[in-house]
Amino acid sequence: MNLALWIAAGLLAAVSLTGGITKTLVPKEKLAALKGGEWTGHASKGFIRTIGVLELLGAVGLTLPAVLDIAPFMVPVTAVCWVLLMVGATIIHVRLGQPRLVVVNLGYVVLAAFVAWGRFGLEPFTG
């Protein structure tokens, strides 16, 4: 189970890192032109950058606390935050009529909920 939790957290961290870098570094106009990025056309640059920074923090929080053994309880806390972020993303994609992205976001919700559940109770990081 520990390995499955690490894999799930690693996958989420990779997704989070990629999304965070994209949202913080790519101009809004280019994001809005990308398939799946249409939502950015309706959002402010500040909002997009904030989401990007949250995703970067998510990538860090899903992995580094456990790897460095510094506040590893932050891994499941970050996973819960990721669930909330992806619920918001799912709502946006439902409103825009993007069923494929709704399914992708719901997949991320399930993975993050698995990490939170596993690290809070099943396989916590305890010394």
C-alpha positions in Angstrom: 0.0 0.0 0.0 2.9 2.3 0.8 4.2 2.0 -2.8 0.8 2.7 -4.3 0.5 5.8 -2.1 3.9 7.0 -3.2 3.0 6.4 -6.9 -0.3 8.2 -6.6 1.4 11.2 -4.8 4.2 11.2 -7.4 1.7 11.2 -10.3 -0.2 14.1 -8.7 3.0 16.0 -8.0 4.1 15.6 -11.7 0.7 16.9 -12.9 0.7 19.7 -10.4 4.3 20.7 -11.3 3.5 20.7 -15.0 0.3 22.7 -14.5 1.9 25.1 -12.1 4.8 25.9 -14.4 2.5 26.4 -17.3 0.1 28.7 -15.5 2.9 30.8 -14.0 5.1 31.1 -17.1 2.9 30.9 -20.2 1.1 34.1 -21.2 -2.7 34.1 -20.7 -3.3 34.5 -24.4 -1.3 31.4 -25.3 -3.1 29.4 -22.5 -6.5 30.5 -23.7 -5.6 29.2 -27.2 -4.7 25.7 -26.0 -7.2 22.9 -26.0 -8.5 22.7 -22.4 -7.2 26.1 -21.6 -10.2 28.0 -22.8 -11.2 28.8 -19.2 -8.2 31.1 -18.9 -9.8 33.5 -21.4 -12.4 34.3 -18.8 -10.0 34.6 -15.9 -7.7 37.4 -14.8 -4.0 37.0 -15.1 -3.7 37.2 -11.3 -6.2 34.4 -10.8 -4.4 32.2 -13.3 -1.0 32.9 -11.7 -2.5 32.2 -8.2 -3.7 28.8 -9.4 -0.3 28.1 -10.9 1.4 28.9 -7.6 -1.0 26.7 -5.7 -0.2 23.9 -8.1 3.5 24.4 -7.6 3.0 24.3 -3.8 0.9 21.2 -4.3 3.8 19.5 -6.1 6.1 20.4 -3.3 3.7 19.4 -0.5 2.8 16.0 -2.0 6.4 14.8 -2.0 9.1 16.8 -0.2 7.7 16.7 3.4 7.9 12.9 3.3 11.2 12.7 1.3 12.9 15.1 3.7 11.1 13.8 6.8 10.2 17.4 7.7 6.5 17.7 8.7 5.4 14.7 6.7 1.8 15.2 8.0 1.7 17.9 5.3 1.4 15.2 2.5 -2.2 14.3 3.3 -3.1 17.9 4.1 -1.8 18.9 0.7 -3.8 16.0 -0.8 -7.0 17.3 0.7 -6.1 20.8 -0.7 -5.6 19.2 -4.1 -9.0 17.6 -3.9 -10.5 21.0 -3.3 -8.6 22.6 -6.1 -9.7 19.8 -8.5 -13.3 20.1 -7.5 -13.1 23.7 -8.5 -11.5 22.8 -11.8 -14.2 20.2 -12.4 -16.9 22.8 -11.8 -15.3 25.1 -14.3 -15.0 22.4 -17.0 -18.6 21.3 -16.4 -19.7 24.9 -17.0 -17.7 25.1 -20.2 -19.1 21.8 -21.4 -15.8 19.9 -21.5 -16.7 16.3 -20.4 -13.2 14.9 -21.1 -11.6 17.4 -18.8 -14.3 16.8 -16.2 -13.3 13.1 -16.2 -9.6 13.9 -16.0 -10.2 16.2 -13.0 -12.4 13.7 -11.3 -9.6 11.1 -11.7 -7.2 13.6 -9.9 -9.8 14.0 -7.2 -9.9 10.2 -6.7 -6.1 9.9 -6.6 -5.7 12.8 -4.2 -8.5 11.4 -1.9 -6.7 8.1 -2.0 -3.4 9.7 -0.9 -5.2 11.7 1.9 -7.1 8.6 3.1 -4.0 6.4 3.0 -1.6 8.9 4.6 -4.1 10.1 7.3 -5.0 6.6 8.4 -3.9 3.5 6.5 -0.1 4.2 6.0 0.8 7.4 7.9 4.3 8.7 8.0 5.2 8.0 11.6 8.7 7.9 12.9 
